[in-house]
């Protein structure tokens, strides 16, 4: 593991490879079979499915809790006698403080395992969701949501590691999209339960937060009965001789010494992604109610349609990124998403609005579907949970004021009511969101193009990978399985050849582990 080579020649070589490495190779007949997701999904064993399901549940409810404020912002504003813009600062504070949670829970997850930090994280969710429903003043509201932001920031890296570490390489793309679609499902569930609870309960928006504290109890029980992931246990076993404590804290030091360039890149990339997501979602329900005058039922239907599109896009584009590549899949989503901004923002009739929001969210969350596995493959195995979580939440920090920015700028474009008079609280949010999203799509497109990709990378540390390979070789020898023995030896040689022949011509070393060729789509 070496520090990045930033010599002019190395930088030139690196940028010369950005376009060639973007173009996918022609697939062989055997590789084309893997475009069908079902054979890849069949490779996942029962225990790994349970890990995936638990991580998915946690991430889904993380999103549900977050979107609770955005969907009832006008009601909270009225109850606390503040403006909607004031209430969006509750969203901003959550986004800003999620980075702290990513550091605390991420390091705990890499140091002590995926299980107990996950459980403690959900216990915090329960307490803070209950507290959100009991606030009586604006200051109390901001205080509880600020602390909630710390708890919320700790879950993403842990969930990604839990779901993807033991996942077969052929299925990583679709499972990445499936995991990320939990974000859209959380939004969808929040839309449905807002209509069912907040709009009908005598306690209004408070009842939504009280309800939100219930399901995490079930997720805690679910995770309690699951063990640690096999990948984490193998990495932990490989470190025991050197002393886990010394190895772990030394690993953090080495990571920020040799992976600093990769870390900076991931933060910039995730800033763009979070602007894309929050810029298209956080203020959208307010725009439907205040600008387009959608009824509660009509707004609920539109938001449900948006999230069906997001779920479909995340899973499909996440899966096809295994063949097309992570970077190319993201870039295609940005181009098509940019072309859909006009119908999404300006078509006012019900059918047009639903179609526009479905397809825009299909490509917004389609690009997001690649994120969990893309970040995991670009992060060091020793600190996967913390680096993925911190990069994601630092990006959130950079984009934390997106809804507040849109809301504030929107106030400069007041709309007239039926009497031809300007009315407070009714602004042209659609115009602001359209301009905002056009800029964001362009930014993510450029950052993704110039960035690296490590498709097919091993999820194990170097020591753990050697130990696992040795165990597989010994097992093959004992069973007389010469075909499997030859495969294990071949993979080892391919890794050596990659390091010697490919890593050097690539140019700027970004600190990512070179991939093993356990994915048929990975090429030299």
N, C-alpha and C positions, 0 to 999 in steps of 0.2 A: 504494500500500500504506500503510494508516494504522493507527495504534494503536487498540485497542478503545475504543468509546464507552461509558462506564460511567455515563452520566447516568441518573437515576431514570426519566425518560420513555423513554429508549432501552431500559432493562432491562424496563420494563413492556411495551413493544411487542414485544420479543423473546419473552417468556414467553407473550404472547397468541397468538403464531404457532405454538407448539409442537404444539397439537392439530390445527389446520387443515393444517399442513404434513405431518402424519403420515398423513393420509387420502390414499390414492392416487387419481389421477384415473381416470375411466372411459377404458378403452383404445379406440382406434379400431380398425377391422378390420385396417388395415396394421400397427398396433402389436401386435395380438394374434398376428400371425404370428411375431413375435420371441420369443414365449413358448416356441416350439420352439427348443431350443438349437443344433440342427444347422446352420441357415442362418448363425447368428452365428459358429459355429466355422469354417464354410467361409470366412469373411472373413480368417482368420489365415493369413499366408503362411508358407512353409517355414522361413525364418530365425527368425521369431518363435516358431514351434513348438519350434525347437531351444533358444532362450533359455528357454522355459517348461519344457522337459524337463530342462535343466541345473539350473535353479533348484529344480525339484521334487526332483531327486535329492539335491542338497545339503541341502535342508530336511528330507527324509525321513531322511537319515542323521544329521542333527543330533538329531532326535527319538530315533532308535535309540540313539545314544550316551547320551542323557540318561536314557532309561528303563532302561538296563542296570543301574543301581544299584538302582532300586526293585524290579525283578523278582528280583534275587538278594540283597536286603538280609539275609534271615535267614542265608543261607550266608556272606556276608561277615562278619556279626556273629559267627557261630560260629568262623570262621577266625581273626579278629582278637581273639577273646575279649572282645567288647563286646555291648551290647544293640542291638536293632533301632532303638530311639530314637536311640542314638548314631550309628548308620550313616545315619539319615535326615538327620543334620547335613551329610553329604556332599551330599545333594540340596539342602539349604538354602543351603550355601555356593555351589554352582553358580548357583542362582537369584539370590543376592545380588550376585555378581560379574559377572553377565552384562551389567549396565549399563555397566561399564568397557569391555567388549568392543564394546558398541554404539557408544559414543563414539569409540573408537579406529578401529575398522574402518568405522564409518558415515561419519566425516569423511574417511577415506582413500578410500572409495568415491565420495563426492561430489566430492572433489578430483582424484583420479587415475583414476577410471573404475571400472566394475563388475568388470572382468576380474581384474586382479592382486590386489586385496584378497581376492577370492573364493578365488583359488588359495592365497595365503599362509594364509588362514583354514583351509583344508582340510589344509595341511601341519601346522599346529598340532594339528589333530584327530588326525592319524596319530601324532605323537610322544606326545601325552598319553593316548591310548587304550592304546598300548603300555605306557606308564608305569603306568597304572591296574592293569594285569594283573601287574605286578611288585612292588607295594607289599608290605611285610612287617610294618609297624606301623600303628596307627591314625593316628598323626600324619602318616606318609607318605601314607596314604590321603586325609586331609583336605587336605594340601598339594597333591597332584596334582589332586584334584577342584576345588580352589579356582582353580588356574591354568586348568584346563579350562573353568571357568565363563566366564573372560574370552574364551577362544577361541570358545566356543559363542555368546556374546552378539553376536558380530559378523556372524553369517550372515543373520539374518532380514530386516533392512532391505535388504541387498544382494539377496537372493533375491526379495523382493517387487518391488523396482525392476526387476530383470532380467526377471521374468516379465510384469509389467503395463505397463511404460512404452510398449512398442510395440504393445500389444494393442488391437484395435478396441474402441470404447466398448460396442458391442452384446454383446461377448463377455467383458467385464471381470468380470461377476458370476460366471459359471461358472468362469472361469480362476482367480478369487480363491478360490472354493470348492475347485477342484482343487489349487491350491497348498497351501492350508491342510490338505487331506486328507493331504498328505505327513506331517503330524504323526501322524495316526492310523495311516497305513501304517507309519511308523517304529516305532510301538508294537507293531503287529501283527507285523512282522518280528522285533522283539526278543522277543516272546512265543514265536514259532516257533523261533528260533535258541537261545533259552534252553533250551527243551525238548530241542532237537537237540544242543546243544553242552554247555552248563553242566551239564545233568542226566545226561550220558552220558560226558563226557570225564574222564580221571583228574585233570586240572588244574582241574576244576570251574568256578567262576565266573570264574577268571582267563582261561580259554580264550575266554570270551565277549568279553572286552575285547580280546584279541589278534585275534580275528576281526574285531572292529569297526574295526580300523585298516586293513583291506585295501581295501574298496570306495572310500574317498575317493581312492585312487590313480587309479582309473578316471575319477572325476568331474573330477579335475585335468586329465587328458588331454583329456577332453571339452571343458572350458572353455577350454583352451589354444588349441584350433583354432576357437573362435568369436570374432567381433569384439566391439566395444562395441555397445550398443544404439543404434538410430538416434536415439532421443530424447536420449540423453546426448550424442551427437556433435553434434546440432543445437544443444543448449543450450551446449555448449562452444564451438562456432563463433561463436555470438552474443556470447560474452564476450571473444573474442580481441582485439578492438580496444581494449577498456578495460584489458586485462591480466588474465589469469586469476587470478593470485595475489591481486591487489588486489581484484578483483571477488568472489572466493570468500570471503576472510576478511571483507570488508565485508558479504557476504551473511549470514554467521553472526551478525554484530552486529545487522543489521537484523531477522533472524528472531527473535532473542530479545527484541528491543525491541518488535516489532509482533505477534509470534505467541505471546507468553508465555501469554495466556489460553487459546489453543487447545492449547498444549503441556501446560499443567496439566490441562486437561480430558481430553486423550488419555491422560495418565498415570493419572488416576483411573479412566477407563473400562477401561484395560488391567489395572489392579490387580484390578478386579472380574472381568474375563475370566480372568485367570490363577488367581484363587482358584477360579473355576468349574471350570477344567480340572484343576488339580492336586488340588483338593479331591475330585474325583470319580474320579481315576485313580491317584494315587501310592500310596495305601495300600490300594487295592482288592485287588490280588493277595495282600497279607498277610492281609486280612480273609477272603478265600476259603480260604486255607490254614489259618489259625489259628482262625478263628471258626466257619466252616462246614465245616471239615475236608475240603475238596475235595482229591482226589488231584492229582498233578502233571498228568496227562492231562486230567482234568476241568477244572482251573483254566485250562489252556491253551485248551481249547475255548471256555470262557466269555469269556476275554480276546480271543480271535479274533472271537467274535460281537460283542463290544462295539466293536471297531474296524471291523468291516464296517458297523455302524450309523453310526459316526462318519464314515466315508468317504462313505457315501450321503447323510447329512445335510448335510455340508459342501458337496458339489457341488450338491445340489438346492436348498437354501435360498440358497446363494450365487448360483445362477443366477436364482432368482425374486426376489432382492433388486433386480434391474434393473427389474422391473415394480412390485413392492410398495414399494420404497424400502429403504434400508439400515437405518434406525431401526426401521421397522415389522417387518421380518423378524427382527431381533434380539429385539424385544419379544415377538413371537409365540412364538419359540423358548423364551424364559424362562418364559412362562406355561405352556406345555404341558410343558416340562421339569420345572417345579415340581410339576405334577400327577402326574408319574411317579416322584417320589422314593420314595413308600411301596413300590411293588412292587420297585423297584431295591434298596432297603436292607433290606427285611424279609421278602420272599418267599424261603423257603429251599430249595424243591425245584429240581431242575436246570432243568426247562423254564421255570418262573417266573423263576428268576434270569437265564437267557439272554434271555428276552423283555424283562425289566425293564431289563437293562443295554444291550440293543440300542437300545431306543427312548430311553432317557435320553441315551446318547451320540449318538444321531441328532440330538437337539435341542441338546445342549451344543456339539458340533462343527458343527452346523448354524448356530448363532449365530456360531461362530468362522469359518465359511466366508465371512462377510461382512467380517471384520476386515481382511484385506490390502488390499482395494480401498477400504474405508471410510477406513482410515488414510491410504492413498496420496492419496485425493481431498481429504482435509482437511489435507494437508501441503503446504508450499511446494515447487514444482518444483525450485528451486535446491538444496534440501537434503533431497530426498525420502528418500534412503537413510538418512541420519543421523537425521532426525526420526522416521521410522517406527520405526527400530531402537531409538533411545533411549527413545521413549515405550513401546514394547513391553517393553523390558527393565527400565525403571523400574517398570512395572507388575509385572513378575516380582519385582523387588526387594521391593516392598510385600507380595507374596504369598509370599515365599520360605520362610516358616516354616509354610506350610499343612499339609504332611504331618507336621511335627514337632508342631504344635499338636494335630492330630487324634490322633496317636499318644500324646501326653502326656495329653490329656484322656481318651482311651480307657482308659488305665491305671487310671482312677478307677472303671471299670465292669468289674471282673473277672468271668469266667464260671466256672461249675462244670463239672468233668469228669463222666464217667459215674459216678464214685463219690460225687458230690455234694460234692466238695472244690474249693476255689478253686485254680487251677493257674497258675503264673507263665507269662506269655507269651500267655495266652488272654483277650482282652478284647472287649467289645461295641463294636467299631469301627463297626458298622452304624448304631447309634443316634447316635453322634457325627457321622458323615458325613452322615446325613439332616438333622440340625438345621443343620449347617454349610452344606449345599447349599441349604436353604430360605432362609437368610439371604442367600446369595450371589446366587441368582436374583432375589430382591427388589431387591437393591442394583443389579445390572446393569440391571434393568427401569427403575428410577427414573433412573439416570444417563443411560441412552440416551434416555429420553423428553425430558429437559431439554436434551439436547445438540443440536448442529447437524448438518447433512448437506449434502454438496456433490456429489451424484450427477451424473455426466456431466462433471466438471471436466476441463480440459485437463491433459495430462501434461507440457506444455512450459512453459518460462519465458516471460514476456511478450515479451521480445525475440526468442526463438527462434520463438514462435508467429507473430509478425509476419513474420519472415523466411520461414518455411514457407508462410504464406498468400501472400506476395509471389511465391514460387517457383511455387506452384500457379496463381496468376493469370496469370503470364507463360507458363507451360506451356499453359494453356487458351487464351490469346490466340494463341499460335503454332500450335496445332492447330485453331483455329477452333471450339473446343468451347464454344459460347455457353451451353449448358445448365449445364455445370460452372462456367463463369465467373460465371453468375448465382448459383449456389449459394455460391461463395466470397464474393462480395460480400454475399449475404444473411446468411451466418454472421458476418461482420464487423459488420454493422448490429445483429444480434441481441445481440452482445457489448456494444456501446455502449449499447443500450437496457436491457440487464440492469443495467449499472453505474449508469445514471441513474435507472431506474424501480424496480428491485427491491432492490438492495443497501441503499438508505436505509430503506425501510419495514421491512425485516427487523429493524432495531433494533440489537442489540449486534453490532458487527462483530468477528468472531472471528479474522480474519486469513487465512481461506481464500480461494483464488482463485475468482472467480465462474465458474460453469461455462459452457462454450460449448455451444450447442445441437446437438452432434453426436450426442446420444442422444435418441431420440424420446420417451423417458419424462420428460425434464427439462421442467419447466413453470415459467411465470412466476408 
